[in-house]
């Protein structure tokens, strides 16, 4: 297994690096570098500049390899560029490409690709987070319409979203993993209410989304009724890729070293702790590269602290439950890879 980039991949990395240095607006770069919150327009402007997701070519994408996609987003961190919101580009779009019909691809993909429409993810519920199959949101079919009732929580960017993809139970008599459907819901529909949740760092990027008698055309269901669990697992393969944020962590460590040098701070125990973090980060980086290599081969699978470090640290606690908690992820690894 070769974990080094090929000459072609290094050339691609240089191309991406040059593009970011040349085209990323300075005000957005300064915000990211300072750890300041971004607004919807920041993401939208950067999306319009890039306009280049790694989808199949026939749907307007680049058809990049897994390694190219990894390099692309790694260079975002090194260039202080904001990562594009993934809910449309990296989550629902692949599901629509793989399981949707031609009408759905023609309707949704161009506006996801251009950034004209923002999306959010309607998976977790107050009683169904890591145990997602316990979801209680109901979608009752009445002719050509679903009537959806339920609450989704921890919904990032719902305050900006035009659409939400929702897992809803269409057959309450079926066992947990069955009877669930994957439905696209217009956030402007009557009965949709977004309520912000303030996180421990003071941010308001996540929300509860309440759906009360929301009418959705049956044509907004992706794939077959009752097969939503299959589509949800397919989407999670895309969501779980790249959440480690190794390049961003390296950038933060570099910033920390610069600050320590600038302030002439030389603390042995602090230096040992930083070295340990760097060792663990490198181990994680090699694990990610091994995963990418397998995927490419077709195998799936103080004032500083107060203003910058502490808020980011507390905010990033939520990454331990992205796409299922760490405990759930370890169970998956144990069963599927270690065969325990």
C-alpha positions as CSV (number, residue, x, y, z in Angstrom):
1,X,0.0,0.0,0.0
2,X,1.6,3.3,-1.2
3,X,0.7,6.1,1.1
4,X,2.7,8.8,-0.8
5,X,1.1,11.1,-3.3
6,X,1.9,10.4,-6.9
7,X,3.5,13.1,-9.2
8,X,0.1,13.7,-10.7
9,X,-1.5,14.1,-7.2
10,X,1.3,16.5,-6.1
11,X,0.7,18.5,-9.3
12,X,-3.1,18.6,-8.5
13,X,-2.3,19.7,-4.9
14,X,-0.2,22.6,-6.3
15,X,-3.0,23.6,-8.6
16,X,-5.5,23.6,-5.8
17,X,-3.1,25.5,-3.5
18,X,-2.5,28.2,-6.1
19,X,-6.3,28.6,-6.8
20,X,-7.1,29.1,-3.2
21,X,-4.3,31.6,-2.7
22,X,-5.4,33.6,-5.8
23,X,-9.2,33.4,-5.5
24,X,-10.2,33.2,-1.8
25,X,-11.6,36.6,-0.8
26,X,-9.3,38.2,1.8
27,X,-12.2,39.0,4.2
28,X,-13.2,35.4,4.3
29,X,-9.6,34.2,4.8
30,X,-9.2,36.7,7.7
31,X,-12.4,35.4,9.4
32,X,-11.3,31.8,9.1
33,X,-7.8,32.6,10.4
34,X,-9.1,34.6,13.3
35,X,-11.7,32.0,14.2
36,X,-14.5,34.4,13.6
37,X,-18.0,33.0,12.7
38,X,-18.9,32.9,9.1
39,X,-22.3,34.0,7.7
40,X,-24.3,32.4,4.9
41,X,-23.0,34.9,2.3
42,X,-19.4,33.9,3.1
43,X,-20.2,30.3,2.3
44,X,-22.3,31.2,-0.8
45,X,-19.5,33.5,-2.2
46,X,-16.8,30.9,-1.8
47,X,-19.1,28.2,-3.2
48,X,-19.8,30.3,-6.3
49,X,-16.1,30.8,-6.8
50,X,-15.3,27.1,-6.6
51,X,-18.4,25.7,-8.3
52,X,-16.6,22.4,-8.7
53,X,-17.8,19.4,-6.6
54,X,-16.3,15.9,-7.0
55,X,-19.4,14.4,-8.6
56,X,-19.7,12.3,-11.8
57,X,-19.0,14.4,-14.8
58,X,-22.4,13.9,-16.3
59,X,-23.9,15.8,-13.4
60,X,-21.5,18.7,-13.6
61,X,-18.8,17.4,-11.4
62,X,-15.1,16.6,-11.7
63,X,-15.3,12.9,-11.0
64,X,-12.2,13.2,-8.8
65,X,-10.6,10.2,-7.1
66,X,-10.9,9.8,-3.3
67,X,-7.3,11.1,-3.0
68,X,-8.0,14.2,-5.1
69,X,-11.0,15.0,-3.0
70,X,-8.9,14.5,0.2
71,X,-6.2,16.9,-1.2
72,X,-8.8,19.4,-2.3
73,X,-10.2,19.8,1.2
74,X,-6.9,19.4,2.9
75,X,-5.6,22.5,1.0
76,X,-8.7,24.4,2.2
77,X,-7.4,24.2,5.7
78,X,-3.8,25.0,4.8
79,X,-5.1,28.1,2.8
80,X,-7.4,29.3,5.6
81,X,-10.4,28.6,3.3
82,X,-13.8,27.7,4.8
83,X,-14.9,24.1,4.1
84,X,-18.0,24.1,1.9
85,X,-21.2,23.1,3.7
86,X,-21.4,19.4,3.0
87,X,-25.2,18.8,3.3
88,X,-26.0,19.4,-0.3
89,X,-22.7,18.7,-2.1
90,X,-21.4,15.7,-0.2
91,X,-24.5,14.2,1.3
92,X,-27.8,14.5,-0.4
93,X,-26.4,14.9,-3.9
94,X,-24.7,11.5,-4.0
95,X,-27.9,9.9,-2.8
96,X,-29.9,11.6,-5.5
97,X,-27.3,10.6,-8.1
98,X,-27.3,7.0,-7.0
99,X,-30.9,6.4,-6.0
100,X,-33.0,9.3,-7.4
101,X,-34.9,9.5,-10.7
102,X,-34.0,11.6,-13.7
103,X,-36.6,14.3,-12.7
104,X,-35.0,14.6,-9.3
105,X,-31.5,14.8,-10.7
106,X,-32.6,17.5,-13.1
107,X,-34.4,19.5,-10.4
108,X,-32.0,19.4,-7.5
109,X,-28.4,18.7,-8.7
110,X,-27.9,21.9,-10.7
111,X,-28.9,24.2,-7.8
112,X,-26.8,22.2,-5.3
113,X,-23.9,22.4,-7.7
114,X,-24.2,26.1,-8.1
115,X,-24.9,26.8,-4.5
116,X,-28.2,28.5,-5.3
117,X,-30.0,26.2,-2.8
118,X,-28.7,25.4,0.7
119,X,-29.5,22.1,2.4
120,X,-29.5,20.7,5.9
121,X,-29.7,17.1,7.3
122,X,-32.8,15.8,9.1
123,X,-31.6,12.7,10.7
124,X,-31.1,13.0,14.5
125,X,-34.1,13.4,16.9
126,X,-34.4,14.1,20.6
127,X,-34.8,10.3,21.2
128,X,-32.8,9.0,18.2
129,X,-29.3,10.2,17.8
130,X,-26.6,7.5,17.5
131,X,-29.5,5.0,17.6
132,X,-30.9,6.6,14.5
133,X,-33.2,3.6,13.7
134,X,-35.3,4.6,16.7
135,X,-36.5,7.8,14.9
136,X,-40.1,8.7,15.6
137,X,-40.8,11.3,12.8
138,X,-43.8,10.0,10.9
139,X,-44.7,10.5,7.2
140,X,-48.3,9.4,6.6
141,X,-49.2,8.9,3.0
142,X,-52.5,10.4,1.8
143,X,-52.8,9.9,-2.0
144,X,-49.9,11.8,-3.6
145,X,-48.9,13.6,-0.5
146,X,-47.0,12.7,2.7
147,X,-48.1,14.4,6.0
148,X,-44.9,14.7,8.1
149,X,-44.9,15.2,11.9
150,X,-41.9,15.1,14.2
151,X,-38.8,16.9,15.5
152,X,-35.2,16.8,14.2
153,X,-32.4,18.1,16.4
154,X,-28.7,19.2,16.1
155,X,-29.5,20.4,12.6
156,X,-26.5,22.5,11.4
157,X,-27.3,25.5,9.2
158,X,-31.0,24.9,9.3
159,X,-31.4,28.7,9.7
160,X,-30.0,29.1,6.2
161,X,-31.3,26.1,4.5
162,X,-33.8,26.1,1.6
163,X,-34.3,22.3,1.8
164,X,-33.9,19.5,4.3
165,X,-33.6,15.8,3.6
166,X,-35.6,13.9,6.2
167,X,-35.7,10.3,7.4
168,X,-39.2,9.6,8.4
169,X,-41.1,6.4,9.3
170,X,-43.6,5.5,6.6
171,X,-44.5,2.1,8.0
172,X,-44.8,2.2,11.8
173,X,-45.5,-1.6,12.0
174,X,-42.1,-2.5,10.5
175,X,-39.1,-3.2,12.6
176,X,-36.7,-0.3,13.4
177,X,-34.5,-0.4,10.3
178,X,-37.4,-1.0,7.9
179,X,-40.3,1.2,7.1
180,X,-38.2,4.4,6.9
181,X,-38.2,6.6,3.8
182,X,-35.9,9.3,2.6
183,X,-37.9,12.5,1.8
184,X,-36.9,15.9,0.5
185,X,-38.7,18.8,2.3
186,X,-38.9,22.4,1.3
187,X,-38.0,24.5,4.4
188,X,-40.6,27.1,3.3
189,X,-43.4,24.6,3.7
190,X,-46.1,25.6,6.2
191,X,-45.5,23.8,9.4
192,X,-41.7,23.9,9.4
193,X,-40.3,25.8,12.4
194,X,-36.6,26.3,13.1
195,X,-35.5,27.0,16.6
196,X,-31.8,27.8,17.3
197,X,-29.8,25.9,19.9
198,X,-27.0,27.8,21.6
199,X,-23.8,25.7,21.9
200,X,-21.3,25.8,24.7
201,X,-19.1,28.2,22.8
202,X,-21.9,30.7,22.4
203,X,-22.6,29.8,18.8
204,X,-26.0,29.3,17.2
205,X,-25.1,27.1,14.2
206,X,-27.3,24.2,15.2
207,X,-31.1,24.0,15.5
208,X,-34.2,22.0,16.2
209,X,-36.5,21.7,13.3
210,X,-40.1,21.0,14.0
211,X,-42.4,19.5,11.4
212,X,-46.1,19.8,12.1
213,X,-48.5,18.5,9.5
214,X,-46.1,19.4,6.8
215,X,-47.4,18.4,3.3
216,X,-44.8,17.0,1.0
217,X,-45.4,15.6,-2.5
218,X,-44.7,11.9,-2.8
219,X,-42.5,12.7,-5.8
220,X,-40.1,14.2,-3.2
221,X,-39.3,10.7,-1.9
222,X,-36.0,9.4,-3.1
223,X,-36.0,5.8,-4.1
224,X,-38.5,3.2,-2.9
225,X,-40.8,3.7,0.1
226,X,-39.4,1.9,3.1
227,X,-35.8,1.7,1.8
228,X,-34.6,4.9,3.4
229,X,-32.3,3.1,5.8
230,X,-30.3,1.8,2.9
231,X,-30.0,5.3,1.5
232,X,-29.2,6.7,4.9
233,X,-26.2,4.3,5.3
234,X,-25.0,5.2,1.8
235,X,-25.1,8.9,2.8
236,X,-23.2,8.2,6.0
237,X,-20.3,6.7,4.1
238,X,-19.9,10.2,2.5
239,X,-20.5,12.1,5.7
240,X,-18.0,10.1,7.7
241,X,-15.2,10.8,5.1
242,X,-13.0,13.7,6.0
243,X,-14.5,14.6,9.4
244,X,-11.1,14.1,11.1
245,X,-10.0,17.6,10.0
246,X,-6.3,16.7,10.2
247,X,-5.1,19.6,8.0
248,X,-7.0,22.1,10.1
249,X,-5.6,20.6,13.3
250,X,-2.1,21.0,11.9
251,X,-2.8,24.6,11.1
252,X,-4.0,25.2,14.7
253,X,-0.9,23.5,16.1
254,X,1.3,25.7,13.9
255,X,-0.5,28.8,15.1
256,X,0.0,27.6,18.7
257,X,3.7,27.1,18.1
258,X,4.0,30.6,16.6
259,X,2.2,32.1,19.6
260,X,4.4,30.3,22.1
261,X,7.5,31.5,20.3
262,X,6.2,35.0,20.1
263,X,5.4,35.1,23.8
264,X,8.6,33.3,24.7
265,X,6.7,30.6,26.6
266,X,8.8,27.5,27.3
267,X,7.0,25.0,29.5
268,X,8.3,21.4,29.6
269,X,5.0,19.8,30.4
270,X,3.1,21.9,27.9
271,X,5.7,21.0,25.2
272,X,5.3,17.3,26.1
273,X,1.6,17.5,25.8
274,X,1.8,19.3,22.4
275,X,4.3,16.6,21.2
276,X,1.9,13.9,22.3
277,X,-1.0,15.5,20.3
278,X,1.3,15.8,17.3
279,X,2.2,12.1,17.5
280,X,-1.5,11.1,17.8
281,X,-2.4,13.4,14.9
282,X,0.3,11.9,12.6
283,X,-1.0,8.4,13.5
284,X,-4.5,9.5,12.6
285,X,-3.2,11.0,9.3
286,X,-1.7,7.7,8.3
287,X,-4.9,5.9,9.2
288,X,-6.8,8.3,7.0
289,X,-4.3,7.8,4.1
290,X,-4.7,4.0,4.5
291,X,-8.4,4.4,4.2
292,X,-8.1,6.6,1.1
293,X,-5.7,4.1,-0.4
294,X,-8.2,1.3,0.2
295,X,-11.1,3.4,-1.2
296,X,-9.0,4.2,-4.3
297,X,-8.5,0.5,-4.7
298,X,-12.3,0.0,-4.6
299,X,-12.5,-1.1,-1.0
300,X,-15.2,0.8,0.9
301,X,-15.1,1.4,4.1
302,X,-5.7,33.2,28.3
303,X,-6.7,36.0,25.7
304,X,-5.6,33.6,23.1
305,X,-7.5,30.7,24.7
306,X,-10.5,32.8,25.5
307,X,-10.9,34.3,22.0
308,X,-9.7,31.5,19.8
309,X,-8.5,28.2,21.3
310,X,-11.2,27.6,24.0
311,X,-14.3,28.4,21.8
312,X,-13.0,26.3,19.0
313,X,-12.1,23.4,21.4
314,X,-15.6,23.5,23.0
315,X,-17.3,23.8,19.6
316,X,-15.4,20.9,18.2
317,X,-16.7,18.6,21.0
318,X,-19.7,18.0,18.7
319,X,-17.4,16.2,16.2
320,X,-17.3,13.2,18.6
321,X,-20.9,12.5,17.7
322,X,-20.9,13.5,14.0
323,X,-22.5,10.6,11.9
324,X,-22.8,8.5,15.1
325,X,-20.9,8.8,18.4
326,X,-17.4,7.5,18.8
327,X,-18.7,4.4,20.6
328,X,-20.9,3.6,17.6
329,X,-18.0,4.1,15.2
330,X,-15.9,1.7,17.2
331,X,-18.6,-0.9,17.2
332,X,-18.8,-0.6,13.4
333,X,-15.0,-1.0,13.1
334,X,-15.0,-4.0,15.5
335,X,-17.7,-5.8,13.6
336,X,-16.9,-5.0,10.0
337,X,-13.1,-4.7,10.0
338,X,-11.9,-6.7,13.0
339,X,-14.7,-9.2,12.7
340,X,-15.3,-9.3,16.5
